Amino acid sequence: MRKKDSMEEILARSFIELAQKKPIEKITIKEITDGAGVIRSTFYNHFVDKYELIEWIVKDRLLGSVDVLIENGMIKEAIIVAGRNILHDKEFYKNAVKLGGQNSFESIVEKSIADTFLEFFFRNPNAHNARNVWITPDRIAGYFAHALTYIFMMWINTGMTVSPEDMAEIYTYIEDKSLLETVREMGVDPTIQGQEIVVTEI
């Protein structure tokens, strides 16, 4: 027997269909509930507004299937699966990235990824770096969430012309190298006022 869809999933499906046809800013709660075949109050029993619904979509449909991979540190594989999830609802994400302002799609994705990292990597909220007290779980999760969000946003904005596998390779390539290594491999010899940059170990 097929598992019955949750009300969140029904509302999300209606919203995704609408977002493929018109700007997200112009979608009303009534349109979402009409498409889901429910009344407006049902929406508010589950979400505060459509931006919270977008966050649910990102966490459940985009990141929900990569939980086990992230928990096991398989970030490259998680990027591939997330990329395939984006391709499944390609037109929705192409329109979603246009959402700016206070509730921008970029900020929603970044927060959702950071929350996911915190959930799986930092179950102890008091975890800290013994050598540097500035390095906290929030900052580490935020740093990597920002980098991954940038990769996803650029990929969507450039038409998703490379495969999720290639996108994952690009991310791991950048993450595994220093800035100077990456720049030099592009055929550039970094200099400041004619002097080569010298990097010394501290």
C-alpha positions, 0 to 999 in steps of 0.5 A: 500500500502506498504511504499517504502523503503528508499535508506538508507534501501536498501543499509543497507539491501545489506550491512547486507546480505554481512556482513553475508558472509564475514568480514566487512573490506573486503566489498567494496562500489561496492559490496554494491551498486551492491547488492542494484542495484544502482551505486556507486555515489548513495551510496555517496549521502547518506553515507561518507563510510561503517562505517557511514552506520553501524552507520545508521543501529545501529540508525535506525534498532537497536535503532530506534524502542526503541525511545518511551521507552527510552524517557519514561525512560523504559530502561529495556524494551528498552534493550529487544526490542533492543535485539530482533532487534539484534536477527533478524539480528543475523549473521550480529551482530556476524560479526560486533562485530569483527570490531575493530580499529578506526571505531570499532563496539563497538565505533559506538554502544556506540556513537549511544546510547549516542546520543540517550540518549542526544536526549531524556533526555537532550534536553536542552544542558545546563542542569547541576547538581546543586550539582556537575558541573562535572556531565554534560549531555555528561558525564551521557549519555556517562556513561550509553551508555558505560555500555549498550554497554558492556552488548550488546557486551558481549551478542553477543560475548558469542553467545546470549545464554540468552534471551533479557529478561534475558539480561535486567534483568542482566543489571537492577540487576547490575545497582540497586546494589552497587559494594559491594552488588554484590560482597558479593552476589557472596560469596566474602567478600572484604578485603584489606590486611586482613582488611574489607573494611569499607564504610562510608557515606559522 
